[in-house]
Amino acid sequence: MADYSNYGLLVDYKYCDNCGACVVACQEYHDLEADQFGIKVFEKGPWKKDNPTLDDGWDWDYVPVPTGRCDLCAARLDEGKKPMCVKHCLTFCMQVGPLDELAEKAAELGEKVAIYKPM
């Protein structure tokens, strides 16, 4: 198995809609119990916007966060495949790669972006 210690997971969470596909794909692939997670989606909000419009006065975020069980699906990376969470993300808001490349992408994407470095 290759060394993925300099790899991470970029999440552009302004697009996450809490579908749960990443959570289920991870649980199925790693054969986790229903109460065990390799990635979990957290809800932040709702909160009132600073300059609300009549149509859109509230905001909230869904943020996928890898847990201590996440290994970025290293066996899949060895095969040239994406981690299960990235593969099954319906909004394509997750990417995996070297941390320096992810940092550059995050800077381009702007706000509501997080980079996680699993253990």
ZATIRO-133029 format. One line per 5 residues: for each residue x, y, z of C-alpha. Coordinates in Angstrom, 2 decimals. Each point is the difference from the previous one (the first is absolute). Example, Ala and Ser with C-alpha at 12.3 -4.5 7.8 and 13.67 -1.06 7.14 Angstrom:
# residues 2
12.30:-4.50:7.80 ~ 1.37:3.44:-0.66
END
This chain:
# residues 119
0.00:0.00:0.00 ~ 1.30:3.43:-0.93 ~ 0.60:2.77:2.52 ~ -2.96:2.39:0.06 ~ 1.12:1.96:3.06
0.14:3.20:-2.07 ~ -3.51:-0.54:-1.45 ~ -3.20:1.59:1.12 ~ -3.67:0.47:-0.79 ~ -1.25:3.33:-1.32
-3.67:0.76:0.62 ~ -1.66:2.93:-1.79 ~ -2.93:-0.06:2.39 ~ -1.95:2.86:-1.55 ~ -1.33:-2.74:-2.33
-0.65:-2.81:2.50 ~ -3.73:-0.71:0.27 ~ 0.19:-2.68:2.72 ~ -1.09:-2.81:-2.30 ~ 2.01:-2.49:2.08
1.47:-1.87:-2.98 ~ 3.54:0.45:1.34 ~ -0.97:-1.34:3.42 ~ -1.75:-3.09:-1.35 ~ 2.69:-0.76:-2.61
2.68:0.13:2.69 ~ -1.98:-2.18:2.41 ~ -0.68:-2.59:-2.69 ~ 3.57:-0.12:-1.32 ~ 1.57:-0.27:3.47
-2.76:-2.28:1.34 ~ -0.79:2.39:2.86 ~ -2.97:-0.31:2.32 ~ -2.88:2.50:-0.25 ~ 1.40:2.02:2.91
3.60:0.02:-1.34 ~ 1.26:2.57:-2.46 ~ 3.04:0.64:-2.17 ~ -1.56:3.30:-1.04 ~ -2.93:1.85:1.52
-1.96:3.03:-1.18 ~ -0.58:2.72:2.58 ~ -2.63:2.72:-0.26 ~ 0.92:3.58:0.83 ~ -2.90:2.41:0.25
-2.47:1.28:-0.84 ~ 0.91:3.61:0.63 ~ -1.39:3.26:-1.28 ~ 2.03:1.58:-2.79 ~ 1.53:3.44:0.53
-1.72:1.47:-3.07 ~ -3.04:-2.22:-0.56 ~ -2.23:0.26:-3.03 ~ -3.69:-0.72:-0.01 ~ 0.62:-3.37:-1.65
3.08:-1.08:1.91 ~ 0.41:1.23:3.56 ~ 1.55:-3.09:1.58 ~ 3.12:-2.05:-0.57 ~ 1.43:-3.29:1.20
2.84:-2.33:-0.91 ~ 0.53:-3.73:-0.12 ~ 3.62:-0.93:0.62 ~ 1.33:-3.52:-0.70 ~ 2.76:-0.80:2.49
2.18:-3.13:-0.02 ~ 0.28:-1.84:3.31 ~ 2.92:-1.83:1.58 ~ -0.98:-3.09:-2.02 ~ 0.75:1.74:-3.33
3.07:-1.26:-1.85 ~ -0.99:1.71:-3.29 ~ -0.77:-3.52:-1.31 ~ 3.75:-0.53:-0.46 ~ -0.54:-3.38:-1.68
-2.15:1.71:-2.64 ~ 2.60:2.75:-0.46 ~ 2.59:-2.72:-0.63 ~ -2.22:-1.23:-2.84 ~ -0.27:3.51:-1.47
-3.60:0.36:1.22 ~ -1.65:2.74:2.04 ~ -1.02:-0.50:3.64 ~ -3.58:-1.17:0.31 ~ -1.24:3.30:1.43
1.46:1.92:-2.94 ~ -1.27:-2.51:-2.55 ~ -3.56:0.09:1.30 ~ -0.32:3.74:0.77 ~ -3.03:1.11:-2.01
1.04:3.66:-0.02 ~ 3.66:-0.68:-0.82 ~ 1.08:2.16:2.94 ~ 2.85:-2.25:1.17 ~ 3.49:-0.58:-1.39
2.97:-2.00:1.23 ~ 3.65:0.69:-0.67 ~ 3.28:1.34:1.32 ~ -0.48:2.71:2.62 ~ 1.97:2.64:-1.91
-2.19:-0.46:-3.10 ~ -3.16:0.07:2.10 ~ 1.14:3.23:1.65 ~ 0.36:1.63:-3.42 ~ -3.46:-1.20:-1.03
-1.50:1.21:3.27 ~ 1.44:3.47:-0.55 ~ -1.60:0.09:-3.45 ~ -3.37:-1.19:1.29 ~ -0.25:2.68:2.69
-2.38:-0.25:2.93 ~ -1.65:-3.06:1.56 ~ 2.88:-2.34:-0.82 ~ 1.74:-2.33:2.44 ~ 2.97:-2.32:-0.30
0.24:-3.02:2.27 ~ 3.07:-2.09:0.61 ~ -1.21:-3.36:1.30 ~ 2.18:-1.79:2.55
END
